[in-house]
Amino acid sequence: MVENSNSGNSDKTVIILAAAQKRFAHYGLLKTTMNDIAEDIGMSKASLYYYFADKETIFQDVIRKEQREFVNQIEKFLSDKVSGEELLITYVKKRLSYFQTFLNLSKLSSDSIKGIKPIFSQLFENFKHEEVTLLKKIIKNGIENGEFEKVNVTEISELFISLIQGLRSNLIIRKELENLDKKDYQILEKQFINVAKIFSKGIKK
């Protein structure tokens, strides 16, 4: 994205991202073009290129926006007085919702997502660091409340994320991304919640 401190440019960027998000949600990343996005907001393609280098850059900013919203939601729950177990369950539910949103916006098959992985590898690596930070806050919150034992917060947080990632990967291995249905997500949510409960019991005092 082109860096510019002008508020008018900032407003235009918000409009572009909102239009692009709708377009991605309907057609997916591969079937969306810069021309489509430009037409949706009554802008010339040349003007759109002033703000974004390509559709992949726009898509990355849309995903960053979704990631920020996910983090903000979890941060909000952290400020509420709920148990560590409840926080972990909330986290896995919201994380699954974010996973669904990403797949809906990209509409990528298992093969095509491998092709674009280099483009988004840093984006998702940064997000993983944010997830670890969130989990550390949840675990620390449970320790401070006397609910959880004193544990290596970083190790425990990374382990929890690895378990969740493993369940997602297992589903993707068994079934093509584009063929995932409501039942698959329901099964995955149940598995996520069970992991959160078992994990919580394992570190409870």
SETI-293445 format. One record per atom (N, C-alpha, C): atom name; x, y, z; residue number from 1. Coordinates in Angstrom, 3 decimals. Example, Ala and Ser with C-alpha at 12.3 -4.5 7.8 and 13.67 -1.06 7.14 Angstrom:
% residues 2
atome|xx|yy|zz|num
N|13.190|-5.690|7.800|1
CA|12.300|-4.500|7.800|1
C|13.200|-3.300|7.800|1
N|12.850|-2.250|7.080|2
CA|13.670|-1.060|7.140|2
C|12.900|0.030|7.870|2
***
This chain:
% residues 205
atome|xx|yy|zz|num
N|0.842|-1.193|0.000|1
CA|0.000|0.000|0.000|1
C|0.876|1.240|0.000|1
N|0.480|2.279|-0.725|2
CA|1.239|3.515|-0.776|2
C|1.081|4.259|0.536|2
N|2.192|4.622|1.152|3
CA|2.144|5.348|2.416|3
C|1.823|6.815|2.159|3
N|0.848|7.357|2.889|4
CA|0.502|8.764|2.735|4
C|-0.257|9.195|3.958|4
N|0.141|10.311|4.552|5
CA|-0.485|10.750|5.809|5
C|-1.729|11.579|5.571|5
N|-2.019|11.919|4.310|6
CA|-3.180|12.740|3.989|6
C|-4.461|12.017|4.379|6
N|-5.333|12.697|5.149|7
CA|-6.550|12.046|5.636|7
C|-7.480|11.659|4.500|7
N|-7.470|12.445|3.409|8
CA|-8.305|12.113|2.256|8
C|-7.886|10.801|1.639|8
N|-6.572|10.587|1.547|9
CA|-6.068|9.324|1.019|9
C|-6.423|8.175|1.945|9
N|-6.379|8.443|3.264|10
CA|-6.739|7.428|4.245|10
C|-8.201|7.022|4.082|10
N|-9.067|8.001|3.902|11
CA|-10.491|7.725|3.698|11
C|-10.710|6.907|2.436|11
N|-9.986|7.242|1.386|12
CA|-10.124|6.532|0.116|12
C|-9.669|5.082|0.276|12
N|-8.613|4.880|1.061|13
CA|-8.118|3.530|1.312|13
C|-9.174|2.687|2.019|13
N|-9.849|3.289|2.985|14
CA|-10.921|2.581|3.704|14
C|-12.017|2.161|2.732|14
N|-12.378|3.038|1.827|15
CA|-13.418|2.751|0.833|15
C|-12.970|1.606|-0.083|15
N|-11.722|1.662|-0.509|16
CA|-11.183|0.617|-1.388|16
C|-11.210|-0.737|-0.697|16
N|-10.753|-0.771|0.545|17
CA|-10.703|-2.036|1.278|17
C|-12.096|-2.607|1.535|17
N|-13.055|-1.728|1.816|18
CA|-14.429|-2.183|2.052|18
C|-15.018|-2.797|0.790|18
N|-14.782|-2.133|-0.348|19
CA|-15.289|-2.643|-1.622|19
C|-14.588|-3.944|-2.001|19
N|-13.287|-3.987|-1.783|20
CA|-12.512|-5.182|-2.114|20
C|-12.956|-6.365|-1.265|20
N|-13.235|-6.111|0.011|21
CA|-13.655|-7.194|0.900|21
C|-14.963|-7.819|0.413|21
N|-15.891|-6.987|-0.025|22
CA|-17.156|-7.504|-0.567|22
C|-16.908|-8.313|-1.829|22
N|-16.036|-7.806|-2.676|23
CA|-15.720|-8.480|-3.940|23
C|-15.042|-9.832|-3.667|23
N|-14.073|-9.849|-2.741|24
CA|-13.387|-11.093|-2.406|24
C|-14.364|-12.111|-1.816|24
N|-15.260|-11.636|-0.948|25
CA|-16.216|-12.532|-0.299|25
C|-17.145|-13.186|-1.313|25
N|-17.430|-12.470|-2.400|26
CA|-18.363|-12.992|-3.412|26
C|-17.657|-13.850|-4.460|26
N|-16.491|-13.399|-4.909|27
CA|-15.809|-14.075|-6.012|27
C|-14.492|-14.758|-5.626|27
N|-13.914|-14.374|-4.492|28
CA|-12.629|-14.935|-4.105|28
C|-11.464|-14.150|-4.682|28
N|-10.281|-14.455|-4.196|29
CA|-9.084|-13.722|-4.612|29
C|-8.746|-13.928|-6.079|29
N|-8.730|-15.179|-6.534|30
CA|-8.267|-15.471|-7.880|30
C|-9.173|-14.895|-8.968|30
N|-10.475|-14.822|-8.692|31
CA|-11.418|-14.341|-9.708|31
C|-11.673|-12.838|-9.631|31
N|-11.032|-12.174|-8.693|32
CA|-11.184|-10.723|-8.559|32
C|-10.025|-10.030|-9.265|32
N|-10.332|-8.946|-9.976|33
CA|-9.289|-8.181|-10.664|33
C|-9.247|-6.754|-10.120|33
N|-8.155|-6.080|-10.386|34
CA|-8.031|-4.673|-9.999|34
C|-9.114|-3.857|-10.688|34
N|-9.427|-4.208|-11.916|35
CA|-10.466|-3.488|-12.662|35
C|-11.828|-3.645|-11.987|35
N|-12.123|-4.854|-11.485|36
CA|-13.388|-5.103|-10.776|36
C|-13.515|-4.168|-9.573|36
N|-12.458|-4.112|-8.778|37
CA|-12.475|-3.291|-7.563|37
C|-12.629|-1.820|-7.914|37
N|-11.896|-1.374|-8.938|38
CA|-11.963|0.027|-9.363|38
C|-13.375|0.385|-9.818|38
N|-13.986|-0.493|-10.594|39
CA|-15.343|-0.242|-11.095|39
C|-16.352|-0.183|-9.952|39
N|-16.165|-1.021|-8.950|40
CA|-17.100|-1.061|-7.817|40
C|-17.174|0.269|-7.064|40
N|-16.089|1.035|-7.088|41
CA|-16.074|2.314|-6.357|41
C|-15.992|3.520|-7.305|41
N|-16.204|3.271|-8.601|42
CA|-16.209|4.373|-9.561|42
C|-14.861|5.050|-9.714|42
N|-13.810|4.249|-9.640|43
CA|-12.443|4.782|-9.751|43
C|-11.764|4.165|-10.964|43
N|-10.879|4.904|-11.577|44
CA|-10.136|4.341|-12.697|44
C|-9.107|3.354|-12.160|44
N|-8.760|2.359|-12.989|45
CA|-7.774|1.377|-12.549|45
C|-6.432|2.050|-12.270|45
N|-6.096|3.062|-13.067|46
CA|-4.841|3.790|-12.868|46
C|-4.815|4.462|-11.495|46
N|-5.966|5.018|-11.072|47
CA|-6.044|5.666|-9.760|47
C|-5.917|4.645|-8.638|47
N|-6.508|3.470|-8.864|48
CA|-6.427|2.415|-7.855|48
C|-4.972|1.998|-7.630|48
N|-4.199|1.957|-8.701|49
CA|-2.787|1.577|-8.595|49
C|-1.975|2.613|-7.823|49
N|-2.508|3.805|-7.679|50
CA|-1.834|4.817|-6.866|50
C|-1.832|4.405|-5.397|50
N|-2.907|3.730|-4.986|51
CA|-3.059|3.332|-3.585|51
C|-2.502|1.937|-3.307|51
N|-2.647|1.034|-4.270|52
CA|-2.213|-0.348|-4.071|52
C|-1.492|-0.862|-5.314|52
N|-0.434|-1.617|-5.081|53
CA|0.374|-2.122|-6.195|53
C|-0.331|-3.222|-6.983|53
N|-1.143|-4.042|-6.288|54
CA|-1.838|-5.147|-6.956|54
C|-2.941|-5.669|-6.038|54
N|-3.724|-6.619|-6.548|55
CA|-4.855|-7.130|-5.759|55
C|-4.381|-7.937|-4.552|55
N|-3.201|-8.565|-4.662|56
CA|-2.669|-9.325|-3.530|56
C|-2.359|-8.404|-2.346|56
N|-1.859|-7.200|-2.655|57
CA|-1.584|-6.227|-1.595|57
C|-2.876|-5.790|-0.922|57
N|-3.910|-5.590|-1.733|58
CA|-5.225|-5.234|-1.179|58
C|-5.736|-6.370|-0.294|58
N|-5.603|-7.593|-0.783|59
CA|-6.079|-8.748|-0.030|59
C|-5.353|-8.858|1.310|59
N|-4.048|-8.632|1.295|60
CA|-3.276|-8.674|2.532|60
C|-3.784|-7.641|3.535|60
N|-4.118|-6.432|3.050|61
CA|-4.626|-5.398|3.956|61
C|-6.011|-5.754|4.494|61
N|-6.818|-6.408|3.662|62
CA|-8.135|-6.867|4.113|62
C|-7.958|-7.915|5.215|62
N|-7.017|-8.832|5.018|63
CA|-6.760|-9.870|6.018|63
C|-6.191|-9.255|7.295|63
N|-5.307|-8.265|7.145|64
CA|-4.776|-7.578|8.337|64
C|-5.907|-6.933|9.126|64
N|-6.861|-6.357|8.421|65
CA|-8.020|-5.739|9.066|65
C|-8.803|-6.787|9.863|65
N|-9.023|-7.949|9.266|66
CA|-9.727|-9.027|9.962|66
C|-8.930|-9.518|11.164|66
N|-7.615|-9.585|11.007|67
CA|-6.764|-10.013|12.111|67
C|-6.836|-9.039|13.280|67
N|-6.815|-7.739|12.958|68
CA|-6.907|-6.720|14.015|68
C|-8.234|-6.832|14.753|68
N|-9.313|-7.069|14.003|69
CA|-10.628|-7.189|14.630|69
C|-10.678|-8.416|15.550|69
N|-10.053|-9.511|15.103|70
CA|-9.997|-10.721|15.926|70
C|-9.253|-10.447|17.231|70
N|-8.089|-9.815|17.126|71
CA|-7.279|-9.493|18.306|71
C|-8.052|-8.569|19.246|71
N|-8.715|-7.566|18.688|72
CA|-9.473|-6.605|19.503|72
C|-10.615|-7.292|20.253|72
N|-11.254|-8.260|19.602|73
CA|-12.340|-8.989|20.255|73
C|-11.834|-9.757|21.467|73
N|-10.698|-10.443|21.286|74
CA|-10.144|-11.213|22.396|74
C|-9.670|-10.291|23.513|74
N|-9.067|-9.163|23.148|75
CA|-8.616|-8.185|24.143|75
C|-9.791|-7.694|24.972|75
N|-10.932|-7.511|24.324|76
CA|-12.137|-7.049|25.027|76
C|-12.568|-8.081|26.074|76
N|-12.560|-9.356|25.698|77
CA|-12.958|-10.399|26.637|77
C|-11.969|-10.509|27.794|77
N|-10.697|-10.185|27.521|78
CA|-9.689|-10.216|28.574|78
C|-9.999|-9.216|29.684|78
N|-10.654|-8.123|29.308|79
CA|-10.983|-7.088|30.292|79
C|-12.191|-7.467|31.144|79
N|-12.939|-8.492|30.698|80
CA|-14.091|-8.962|31.476|80
C|-13.624|-9.950|32.540|80
N|-14.396|-10.068|33.591|81
CA|-14.021|-10.979|34.669|81
C|-14.608|-12.368|34.396|81
N|-13.919|-13.117|33.528|82
CA|-14.340|-14.487|33.224|82
C|-13.163|-15.416|33.496|82
N|-13.445|-16.689|33.636|83
CA|-12.408|-17.657|33.976|83
C|-11.459|-17.881|32.798|83
N|-10.290|-18.431|33.120|84
CA|-9.315|-18.735|32.079|84
C|-9.866|-19.748|31.091|84
N|-10.605|-20.735|31.587|85
CA|-11.187|-21.746|30.704|85
C|-12.177|-21.098|29.741|85
N|-13.006|-20.215|30.260|86
CA|-13.973|-19.518|29.407|86
C|-13.255|-18.677|28.341|86
N|-12.145|-18.049|28.732|87
CA|-11.376|-17.243|27.794|87
C|-10.786|-18.103|26.685|87
N|-10.296|-19.292|27.040|88
CA|-9.732|-20.187|26.040|88
C|-10.809|-20.682|25.082|88
N|-11.997|-20.972|25.615|89
CA|-13.099|-21.414|24.761|89
C|-13.528|-20.287|23.829|89
N|-13.598|-19.075|24.365|90
CA|-13.935|-17.916|23.541|90
C|-12.897|-17.729|22.446|90
N|-11.639|-17.881|22.824|91
CA|-10.548|-17.727|21.856|91
C|-10.699|-18.715|20.696|91
N|-10.906|-20.008|20.995|92
CA|-10.962|-21.003|19.916|92
C|-12.183|-20.803|19.026|92
N|-13.287|-20.351|19.617|93
CA|-14.484|-20.088|18.813|93
C|-14.247|-18.924|17.852|93
N|-13.668|-17.840|18.377|94
CA|-13.382|-16.676|17.549|94
C|-12.321|-16.997|16.500|94
N|-11.359|-17.842|16.880|95
CA|-10.290|-18.214|15.949|95
C|-10.856|-19.028|14.795|95
N|-11.805|-19.899|15.067|96
CA|-12.447|-20.675|14.016|96
C|-13.250|-19.760|13.093|96
N|-13.930|-18.787|13.688|97
CA|-14.691|-17.824|12.892|97
C|-13.765|-17.056|11.955|97
N|-12.584|-16.668|12.458|98
CA|-11.615|-15.965|11.619|98
C|-11.124|-16.872|10.491|98
N|-10.892|-18.148|10.790|99
CA|-10.458|-19.129|9.797|99
C|-11.496|-19.235|8.674|99
N|-12.766|-19.289|9.057|100
CA|-13.836|-19.347|8.067|100
C|-13.870|-18.082|7.216|100
N|-13.674|-16.934|7.850|101
CA|-13.684|-15.663|7.128|101
C|-12.571|-15.627|6.089|101
N|-11.378|-16.082|6.478|102
CA|-10.259|-16.100|5.545|102
C|-10.562|-16.981|4.345|102
N|-11.074|-18.185|4.599|103
CA|-11.379|-19.100|3.501|103
C|-12.473|-18.544|2.603|103
N|-13.443|-17.855|3.209|104
CA|-14.525|-17.273|2.424|104
C|-14.022|-16.134|1.544|104
N|-13.123|-15.317|2.084|105
CA|-12.586|-14.191|1.320|105
C|-11.662|-14.661|0.205|105
N|-10.922|-15.725|0.453|106
CA|-9.957|-16.181|-0.555|106
C|-10.585|-17.150|-1.554|106
N|-11.504|-18.000|-1.049|107
CA|-12.102|-19.043|-1.880|107
C|-11.035|-19.831|-2.627|107
N|-10.005|-20.229|-1.888|108
CA|-8.885|-20.944|-2.486|108
C|-9.012|-22.447|-2.267|108
N|-8.528|-23.199|-3.236|109
CA|-8.453|-24.644|-3.087|109
C|-7.156|-24.972|-2.357|109
N|-6.986|-26.219|-1.958|110
CA|-5.762|-26.623|-1.271|110
C|-4.547|-26.398|-2.166|110
N|-4.708|-26.662|-3.467|111
CA|-3.597|-26.484|-4.408|111
C|-3.266|-25.007|-4.617|111
N|-4.295|-24.177|-4.802|112
CA|-4.047|-22.768|-5.081|112
C|-3.482|-22.031|-3.876|112
N|-3.852|-22.464|-2.674|113
CA|-3.334|-21.776|-1.484|113
C|-1.839|-22.042|-1.321|113
N|-1.382|-23.204|-1.802|114
CA|0.047|-23.491|-1.783|114
C|0.786|-22.541|-2.714|114
N|0.136|-22.188|-3.826|115
CA|0.763|-21.305|-4.799|115
C|0.943|-19.883|-4.301|115
N|0.025|-19.412|-3.446|116
CA|0.124|-18.039|-2.953|116
C|0.757|-17.965|-1.571|116
N|1.108|-19.115|-1.003|117
CA|1.648|-19.141|0.355|117
C|2.839|-18.208|0.554|117
N|3.789|-18.147|-0.403|118
CA|4.929|-17.228|-0.208|118
C|4.501|-15.774|-0.034|118
N|3.400|-15.389|-0.680|119
CA|2.921|-14.012|-0.609|119
C|2.458|-13.670|0.809|119
N|1.854|-14.640|1.493|120
CA|1.233|-14.368|2.777|120
C|1.968|-14.979|3.969|120
N|3.094|-15.639|3.707|121
CA|3.799|-16.327|4.791|121
C|4.184|-15.372|5.928|121
N|4.710|-14.194|5.588|122
CA|5.108|-13.233|6.616|122
C|3.897|-12.684|7.351|122
N|2.808|-12.474|6.603|123
CA|1.570|-11.973|7.189|123
C|1.072|-12.912|8.275|123
N|1.061|-14.212|7.981|124
CA|0.549|-15.181|8.939|124
C|1.549|-15.479|10.050|124
N|2.842|-15.318|9.739|125
CA|3.853|-15.492|10.775|125
C|3.715|-14.396|11.825|125
N|3.482|-13.166|11.362|126
CA|3.275|-12.044|12.291|126
C|2.022|-12.263|13.129|126
N|0.971|-12.795|12.487|127
CA|-0.282|-13.041|13.191|127
C|-0.097|-14.110|14.260|127
N|0.746|-15.107|13.958|128
CA|1.003|-16.157|14.946|128
C|1.642|-15.562|16.189|128
N|2.549|-14.600|16.010|129
CA|3.176|-13.936|17.157|129
C|2.118|-13.207|17.985|129
N|1.153|-12.589|17.305|130
CA|0.074|-11.900|18.021|130
C|-0.780|-12.897|18.791|130
N|-1.002|-14.067|18.185|131
CA|-1.783|-15.108|18.853|131
C|-1.073|-15.595|20.117|131
N|0.229|-15.798|20.002|132
CA|0.998|-16.227|21.176|132
C|0.876|-15.190|22.282|132
N|0.956|-13.914|21.907|133
CA|0.821|-12.828|22.884|133
C|-0.545|-12.876|23.564|133
N|-1.597|-13.108|22.779|134
CA|-2.953|-13.200|23.330|134
C|-3.079|-14.370|24.292|134
N|-2.562|-15.536|23.877|135
CA|-2.641|-16.713|24.739|135
C|-1.856|-16.505|26.023|135
N|-0.709|-15.854|25.934|136
CA|0.093|-15.576|27.133|136
C|-0.694|-14.711|28.107|136
N|-1.439|-13.747|27.574|137
CA|-2.260|-12.888|28.431|137
C|-3.366|-13.697|29.104|137
N|-3.970|-14.626|28.355|138
CA|-5.034|-15.452|28.917|138
C|-4.494|-16.345|30.030|138
N|-3.357|-16.987|29.769|139
CA|-2.754|-17.867|30.768|139
C|-2.314|-17.079|31.997|139
N|-1.668|-15.927|31.769|140
CA|-1.230|-15.082|32.889|140
C|-2.427|-14.628|33.715|140
N|-3.511|-14.311|33.036|141
CA|-4.727|-13.884|33.719|141
C|-5.228|-14.999|34.645|141
N|-5.195|-16.235|34.145|142
CA|-5.622|-17.374|34.954|142
C|-4.715|-17.621|36.141|142
N|-3.408|-17.397|35.952|143
CA|-2.437|-17.568|37.046|143
C|-2.665|-16.516|38.128|143
N|-2.845|-15.269|37.672|144
CA|-3.046|-14.164|38.618|144
C|-4.348|-14.320|39.390|144
N|-5.349|-14.943|38.766|145
CA|-6.631|-15.156|39.444|145
C|-6.606|-16.382|40.355|145
N|-5.484|-17.106|40.332|146
CA|-5.372|-18.298|41.166|146
C|-6.036|-19.514|40.570|146
N|-6.422|-19.434|39.300|147
CA|-7.098|-20.554|38.641|147
C|-6.093|-21.547|38.075|147
N|-5.021|-21.030|37.476|148
CA|-4.013|-21.885|36.863|148
C|-2.747|-21.954|37.709|148
N|-2.043|-23.065|37.555|149
CA|-0.752|-23.211|38.208|149
C|0.268|-22.278|37.541|149
N|1.370|-22.035|38.232|150
CA|2.433|-21.244|37.630|150
C|3.176|-22.131|36.635|150
N|3.081|-21.776|35.368|151
CA|3.673|-22.575|34.300|151
C|4.538|-21.670|33.427|151
N|5.279|-22.281|32.502|152
CA|6.022|-21.516|31.513|152
C|5.002|-20.987|30.508|152
N|4.651|-19.742|30.663|153
CA|3.545|-19.166|29.886|153
C|3.800|-19.223|28.383|153
N|5.011|-18.929|27.968|154
CA|5.327|-18.939|26.540|154
C|5.211|-20.343|25.955|154
N|5.791|-21.320|26.630|155
CA|5.735|-22.701|26.141|155
C|4.299|-23.211|26.061|155
N|3.529|-22.931|27.114|156
CA|2.143|-23.396|27.165|156
C|1.317|-22.743|26.056|156
N|1.532|-21.446|25.829|157
CA|0.782|-20.718|24.804|157
C|1.113|-21.243|23.407|157
N|2.379|-21.480|23.147|158
CA|2.796|-22.006|21.844|158
C|2.269|-23.418|21.627|158
N|2.245|-24.210|22.693|159
CA|1.710|-25.571|22.611|159
C|0.229|-25.551|22.269|159
N|-0.519|-24.674|22.929|160
CA|-1.959|-24.583|22.682|160
C|-2.235|-24.219|21.218|160
N|-1.515|-23.240|20.710|161
CA|-1.701|-22.823|19.313|161
C|-1.340|-23.956|18.359|161
N|-0.285|-24.704|18.678|162
CA|0.118|-25.833|17.835|162
C|-0.967|-26.904|17.787|162
N|-1.629|-27.135|18.921|163
CA|-2.718|-28.117|18.959|163
C|-3.877|-27.686|18.069|163
N|-4.234|-26.411|18.142|164
CA|-5.327|-25.883|17.329|164
C|-4.963|-25.940|15.842|164
N|-3.732|-25.551|15.529|165
CA|-3.272|-25.607|14.140|165
C|-3.285|-27.044|13.626|165
N|-2.903|-27.984|14.496|166
CA|-2.887|-29.387|14.106|166
C|-4.266|-29.900|13.742|166
N|-5.266|-29.495|14.504|167
CA|-6.643|-29.915|14.211|167
C|-7.112|-29.341|12.873|167
N|-6.769|-28.077|12.627|168
CA|-7.138|-27.462|11.340|168
C|-6.445|-28.179|10.185|168
N|-5.165|-28.450|10.350|169
CA|-4.390|-29.109|9.295|169
C|-4.929|-30.505|9.016|169
N|-5.317|-31.205|10.077|170
CA|-5.870|-32.551|9.924|170
C|-7.142|-32.524|9.088|170
N|-7.968|-31.511|9.312|171
CA|-9.204|-31.376|8.538|171
C|-8.894|-31.085|7.075|171
N|-7.926|-30.193|6.846|172
CA|-7.562|-29.813|5.478|172
C|-6.959|-30.992|4.727|172
N|-6.191|-31.831|5.428|173
CA|-5.601|-33.011|4.794|173
C|-6.686|-33.978|4.353|173
N|-7.699|-34.125|5.188|174
CA|-8.775|-35.080|4.904|174
C|-9.751|-34.573|3.852|174
N|-9.863|-33.255|3.730|175
CA|-10.887|-32.711|2.846|175
C|-10.391|-31.436|2.175|175
N|-10.733|-31.258|0.894|176
CA|-10.329|-30.057|0.161|176
C|-10.960|-28.816|0.793|176
N|-10.210|-27.716|0.819|177
CA|-10.697|-26.478|1.440|177
C|-12.038|-26.042|0.867|177
N|-12.149|-26.113|-0.477|178
CA|-13.370|-25.625|-1.109|178
C|-14.582|-26.510|-0.832|178
N|-14.347|-27.711|-0.261|179
CA|-15.448|-28.630|0.022|179
C|-15.862|-28.643|1.498|179
N|-15.230|-27.789|2.301|180
CA|-15.607|-27.729|3.713|180
C|-17.027|-27.211|3.846|180
N|-17.823|-27.858|4.685|181
CA|-19.214|-27.440|4.850|181
C|-19.513|-27.153|6.324|181
N|-20.768|-26.832|6.587|182
CA|-21.189|-26.467|7.939|182
C|-20.879|-27.566|8.943|182
N|-21.093|-28.816|8.549|183
CA|-20.854|-29.942|9.442|183
C|-19.370|-30.030|9.815|183
N|-18.487|-29.775|8.848|184
CA|-17.047|-29.812|9.109|184
C|-16.668|-28.773|10.161|184
N|-17.218|-27.566|10.020|185
CA|-16.910|-26.500|10.970|185
C|-17.480|-26.799|12.357|185
N|-18.633|-27.451|12.389|186
CA|-19.228|-27.826|13.667|186
C|-18.363|-28.859|14.390|186
N|-17.851|-29.819|13.619|187
CA|-16.968|-30.842|14.193|187
C|-15.683|-30.194|14.705|187
N|-15.134|-29.276|13.901|188
CA|-13.896|-28.604|14.287|188
C|-14.098|-27.753|15.534|188
N|-15.245|-27.068|15.621|189
CA|-15.530|-26.256|16.806|189
C|-15.611|-27.140|18.049|189
N|-16.258|-28.288|17.927|190
CA|-16.372|-29.214|19.061|190
C|-14.987|-29.680|19.500|190
N|-14.131|-29.988|18.530|191
CA|-12.770|-30.418|18.843|191
C|-11.986|-29.295|19.523|191
N|-12.125|-28.088|19.008|192
CA|-11.452|-26.923|19.594|192
C|-11.861|-26.738|21.056|192
N|-13.158|-26.804|21.295|193
CA|-13.674|-26.591|22.649|193
C|-13.178|-27.691|23.595|193
N|-13.172|-28.932|23.107|194
CA|-12.680|-30.039|23.935|194
C|-11.208|-29.843|24.295|194
N|-10.422|-29.385|23.320|195
CA|-9.004|-29.119|23.581|195
C|-8.866|-28.031|24.639|195
N|-9.667|-26.964|24.513|196
CA|-9.612|-25.861|25.475|196
C|-9.949|-26.339|26.885|196
N|-10.966|-27.200|26.985|197
CA|-11.370|-27.712|28.293|197
C|-10.304|-28.632|28.899|197
N|-9.814|-29.566|28.095|198
CA|-8.796|-30.514|28.577|198
C|-7.525|-29.764|28.951|198
N|-7.151|-28.797|28.105|199
CA|-5.953|-28.006|28.340|199
C|-6.069|-27.233|29.651|199
N|-7.248|-26.634|29.854|200
CA|-7.473|-25.857|31.081|200
C|-7.369|-26.736|32.322|200
N|-7.969|-27.928|32.267|201
CA|-7.918|-28.845|33.405|201
C|-6.489|-29.282|33.705|201
N|-5.675|-29.366|32.657|202
CA|-4.305|-29.809|32.818|202
C|-3.423|-28.832|33.570|202
N|-3.793|-27.531|33.537|203
CA|-2.973|-26.534|34.229|203
C|-3.715|-25.869|35.397|203
N|-4.918|-26.384|35.697|204
CA|-5.651|-25.838|36.841|204
C|-5.012|-26.275|38.141|204
N|-5.179|-25.434|39.163|205
CA|-4.663|-25.778|40.482|205
C|-5.482|-26.877|41.102|205
***
